[in-house]
Amino acid sequence: MVTYQAHEVVSHALTPEGAQIAGEGSHEARVWQVLPAKGKGTSISPAELKKLVGDETAKIGQGRAFKNGWIGKEGNGLVRLVRSYSNKNTLTKHACVLINDTGPSNI
């Protein structure tokens, strides 16, 4: 007769996107960081933004930053509209770091 015991193991791992957020911040925060403040420097075109932060981050981050009211258009490019962004993105980054380091039950 063969006997066995089931051992359930729960593990966690960040997705590549989660790991990137943990290391660099949210998409919208990264977009906001590379743009000049309104009236302080040359606005950055969407094409240049893609070169600076990458295509995926530019697409996702630009939309979210517009929705949040953090960025806007000036001429043919983009600029920051606010001095700092919401703490929510700092919390998102912190949550990803915490999940990676200790597991999801510790948030």
Secondary structure, 3 states (H helix, E strand, C coil): CCCCCCCCCCCCCCCHHHHHHHHHCCHHHHHHHHCCECCCCCCECHHHHHHHHCHHHHHHHHHHHHHHCCEEEECCEEEECCCCCCHHHHHHHHHHHHHHHHCHHHC
